[in-house]
Amino acid sequence: MSIETRPSPLPAARTVFFVSDGTGITAESFGHAVLSQFEMRFRQIRLPFIDSIDKARDAARRINETYAIDNQRPIVFSTLVKNDLSAVIRAANGMHMDLFQTFVAPLELELGMKSTHTVGRIHNVVDSEEYKNRIEAINFSLAHDDGQSHKNLAEADVILVGVSRSGKTPTSLYLAMQYGIKAANYPLIPDDFERSKLPSSLPPFKHKLFGLTISPERLSEIRNERRAGSKYASLENCRYEVNEAEILMKREGIRWLSSTTKSIEEIATTILQEIKPDRREY
């Protein structure tokens, strides 16, 4: 007699709060990294701009209400800088993960100095050189998306090449927004394969080129979402383009990777390791 085995159901969802005196992005990013290690569902609530006692008390009230409804402690990721606000949140019925309490105090001991305890300091960069570099990089990447401009390519930190829909545009914008990297991108098209040459504007900058490829099956899926049933999206055409693009990149000695199973963050990190931009000081 065979015994049917069924996958165990996921545990009941837990509620998670991201509490911050700023945007909450830091708390949420850290929380997601931690929560991704657990195979269960989470209901997520962001509470940004908690910068007064009244707002802290209201946040604590919501945490307590959730505890009463769920009959279990919600998980609270907090990046509140001020101790009085943090104390209000910690008094609520939650399982607290306070980033500043956990990391700032040990760093004060190690560095031999007190932290500024400045609210929103991590995002207060509008007038900084780094912020201006990021805006400039975003504008550059938008202007040089999909090969629409050949101007100022000498300013590019990296030029991404690959077949259409292989991930060049989102990777370019991610590099610009997160790291201030000026990233242009060019599609490799059938005309390039017939000539067995790169687009004419790229050879002088071959040292800046980085290629993205993708499995034909995945490429066909993505293209069919955009142009269903077209030759452009057919598996046969995708196989042809991917194969020819990889042959061209190998012939030209271009570094490349497959984006098939990689996130934008993984692709960007690999590119950064390859191009090794100058590291900026905080």
Legacy VTK file of the C-alpha trace (Angstrom):
# vtk DataFile Version 3.0
C-alpha trace
ASCII
DATASET POLYDATA
POINTS 282 float
0.000 0.000 0.000
1.429 3.358 -1.011
1.233 6.230 1.395
0.582 9.646 -0.108
2.825 12.321 1.282
1.791 15.927 1.200
3.964 18.971 1.787
3.623 20.401 5.255
1.497 23.551 5.302
3.296 26.808 5.950
2.979 28.124 9.506
0.335 30.758 10.100
1.365 34.214 8.985
3.045 36.483 11.518
2.665 40.236 11.501
5.838 42.294 11.096
6.207 46.010 11.801
8.963 48.198 10.363
9.206 51.253 12.617
11.390 54.220 11.740
11.820 57.938 12.340
12.583 58.229 8.597
11.360 56.409 5.525
11.599 52.914 7.011
13.648 51.663 4.070
16.620 50.679 6.237
14.470 48.758 8.725
12.575 47.080 5.910
15.712 46.095 3.992
17.288 44.568 7.091
14.023 42.883 8.063
13.525 41.345 4.627
17.059 39.963 4.667
16.387 38.254 8.002
12.835 37.102 7.282
13.818 35.567 3.935
15.548 32.813 5.912
12.204 31.526 7.189
9.715 29.629 5.026
6.537 31.214 6.259
4.255 34.073 5.365
4.534 37.522 6.929
2.029 40.372 6.996
4.126 43.506 6.727
3.259 46.952 8.078
5.555 49.945 7.629
5.342 52.777 10.184
7.605 55.582 8.899
8.291 59.076 10.282
7.752 58.140 13.937
9.465 61.321 15.166
7.388 62.330 18.207
6.132 60.777 21.421
2.537 60.927 20.193
3.441 59.064 16.997
5.436 56.516 18.993
2.487 55.911 21.300
0.179 55.463 18.319
2.635 52.962 16.810
2.808 51.094 20.122
-1.003 51.015 20.232
-1.108 49.399 16.779
1.463 46.817 17.846
-0.578 46.002 20.979
-3.799 45.745 18.965
-2.133 43.309 16.587
-0.919 41.242 19.537
-4.482 41.078 20.877
-5.946 40.074 17.493
-3.257 37.573 16.488
-2.754 36.188 19.994
0.979 36.201 19.327
3.655 38.839 19.434
4.243 40.740 16.201
7.863 41.083 15.127
9.127 44.670 15.260
12.155 45.902 13.311
13.040 49.369 14.523
15.538 52.050 13.489
14.446 54.757 15.911
17.402 56.922 16.921
15.991 58.735 19.947
15.953 56.677 23.136
12.643 58.087 24.413
10.824 57.093 21.232
12.506 53.705 21.153
11.520 53.085 24.797
7.837 53.611 23.943
8.009 51.052 21.137
9.970 48.526 23.218
7.261 48.671 25.911
4.691 47.335 23.415
3.858 43.637 23.145
6.202 42.717 20.312
9.374 40.776 19.622
11.756 43.706 19.142
14.728 43.892 16.765
16.196 47.345 17.436
19.017 48.009 14.978
20.382 51.094 16.726
20.315 49.615 20.211
22.012 46.486 18.917
24.776 48.055 16.856
25.345 51.688 17.844
26.261 51.116 21.499
28.988 48.532 20.732
30.373 50.808 18.019
30.510 53.729 20.448
32.668 51.586 22.736
34.896 50.397 19.905
35.353 53.847 18.342
35.683 55.645 21.657
33.111 58.276 20.756
29.394 58.968 21.027
27.169 58.743 17.975
25.352 61.873 16.824
21.896 60.318 17.362
20.737 62.455 14.443
17.304 61.529 13.103
17.235 60.690 9.388
20.976 61.161 8.975
21.328 58.224 6.572
18.890 59.850 4.117
19.983 63.453 4.664
22.194 63.535 1.587
20.428 65.934 -0.781
23.375 68.330 -0.849
26.092 65.685 -0.717
28.450 64.880 -3.559
27.334 61.254 -3.460
23.704 62.229 -3.969
24.568 64.478 -6.904
26.613 61.660 -8.441
23.652 59.313 -8.195
21.290 61.797 -9.876
23.828 62.392 -12.617
24.273 58.637 -13.088
20.499 58.097 -13.332
20.201 60.799 -15.985
23.132 59.287 -17.869
21.657 55.783 -17.776
18.248 57.004 -18.964
19.845 58.972 -21.825
21.924 55.955 -22.865
19.234 53.293 -22.503
18.859 50.783 -25.341
21.537 52.455 -27.460
19.497 55.626 -27.986
22.549 57.906 -27.570
26.187 57.556 -28.564
27.309 60.792 -26.869
29.723 60.886 -23.949
30.267 57.121 -23.830
33.746 57.865 -22.545
32.050 58.927 -19.287
30.399 55.526 -18.827
31.642 53.320 -16.006
30.201 50.276 -17.769
28.346 49.557 -21.023
26.002 46.573 -20.881
25.329 44.577 -24.043
22.990 41.678 -24.744
19.874 40.660 -26.610
16.655 42.549 -26.057
14.955 41.756 -22.694
18.001 40.141 -21.099
17.942 42.549 -18.133
20.132 45.424 -19.329
17.812 48.344 -18.521
16.833 47.406 -14.940
20.457 46.538 -14.143
21.668 49.877 -15.537
19.167 51.827 -13.471
19.892 49.807 -10.328
23.626 50.515 -10.672
22.884 54.205 -11.133
20.409 54.560 -8.273
22.241 52.455 -5.718
25.885 53.109 -6.532
26.072 56.201 -8.749
27.461 54.084 -11.605
27.059 55.569 -15.074
25.797 52.586 -17.029
24.883 52.674 -20.708
23.312 49.696 -22.454
23.126 48.521 -26.061
21.010 45.750 -27.577
22.652 43.129 -29.757
20.348 42.652 -32.749
20.228 40.399 -35.856
22.027 43.057 -37.934
24.995 42.773 -35.557
24.985 38.983 -35.873
24.879 39.114 -39.681
27.865 41.492 -39.704
29.569 39.522 -36.908
30.464 42.859 -35.337
29.514 44.959 -32.357
27.446 48.136 -32.863
29.777 50.627 -34.534
29.999 53.010 -31.551
31.218 50.362 -29.092
34.666 49.056 -30.231
36.552 52.110 -28.845
35.106 51.272 -25.409
35.506 47.507 -25.457
37.244 47.597 -22.057
34.005 48.966 -20.577
31.712 46.338 -22.053
29.939 43.735 -19.948
27.499 41.251 -21.440
24.239 39.791 -20.212
22.806 36.602 -21.639
19.751 34.548 -20.718
18.308 31.118 -21.428
16.241 31.048 -24.647
13.295 29.514 -22.797
13.176 32.292 -20.220
13.721 34.935 -22.906
10.782 33.586 -24.894
8.564 33.754 -21.801
9.518 37.381 -21.160
9.080 38.438 -24.780
5.708 36.704 -25.054
4.472 38.864 -22.183
5.303 41.870 -24.342
4.540 40.619 -27.867
2.673 37.332 -27.634
2.874 35.006 -30.611
5.390 37.126 -32.526
8.509 35.909 -34.300
10.417 38.181 -31.877
9.153 36.052 -28.966
9.333 32.626 -30.614
11.564 30.062 -28.964
13.358 29.396 -32.256
14.241 33.069 -32.697
15.276 33.405 -29.047
17.602 30.420 -29.417
19.132 31.991 -32.509
19.668 35.419 -30.907
21.069 34.087 -27.632
23.452 31.716 -29.429
24.688 34.408 -31.803
25.075 36.954 -29.001
27.165 34.548 -26.926
29.344 33.707 -29.954
29.869 37.427 -30.610
30.729 38.192 -26.976
33.193 35.289 -26.824
34.825 36.387 -30.060
35.177 39.964 -28.803
36.492 38.885 -25.399
33.605 40.484 -23.508
32.987 39.453 -19.916
29.419 38.203 -19.475
27.020 36.326 -17.239
23.575 34.758 -17.491
20.727 36.675 -15.899
18.370 33.670 -16.075
18.337 32.790 -12.386
20.007 35.863 -10.894
18.404 38.850 -9.222
19.273 42.385 -10.273
21.204 42.730 -7.017
23.325 39.662 -7.843
23.961 40.853 -11.400
24.934 44.333 -10.205
27.264 42.957 -7.531
29.046 40.765 -10.092
29.452 43.747 -12.409
30.827 45.890 -9.590
33.373 43.204 -8.779
34.477 43.173 -12.405
34.670 46.930 -13.093
35.961 47.807 -9.600
34.828 51.435 -9.366
36.589 53.766 -6.949
35.304 53.197 -3.433
33.880 56.283 -1.809
34.382 57.129 1.846
31.434 57.791 4.125
LINES 1 283
282 0 1 2 3 4 5 6 7 8 9 10 11 12 13 14 15 16 17 18 19 20 21 22 23 24 25 26 27 28 29 30 31 32 33 34 35 36 37 38 39 40 41 42 43 44 45 46 47 48 49 50 51 52 53 54 55 56 57 58 59 60 61 62 63 64 65 66 67 68 69 70 71 72 73 74 75 76 77 78 79 80 81 82 83 84 85 86 87 88 89 90 91 92 93 94 95 96 97 98 99 100 101 102 103 104 105 106 107 108 109 110 111 112 113 114 115 116 117 118 119 120 121 122 123 124 125 126 127 128 129 130 131 132 133 134 135 136 137 138 139 140 141 142 143 144 145 146 147 148 149 150 151 152 153 154 155 156 157 158 159 160 161 162 163 164 165 166 167 168 169 170 171 172 173 174 175 176 177 178 179 180 181 182 183 184 185 186 187 188 189 190 191 192 193 194 195 196 197 198 199 200 201 202 203 204 205 206 207 208 209 210 211 212 213 214 215 216 217 218 219 220 221 222 223 224 225 226 227 228 229 230 231 232 233 234 235 236 237 238 239 240 241 242 243 244 245 246 247 248 249 250 251 252 253 254 255 256 257 258 259 260 261 262 263 264 265 266 267 268 269 270 271 272 273 274 275 276 277 278 279 280 281
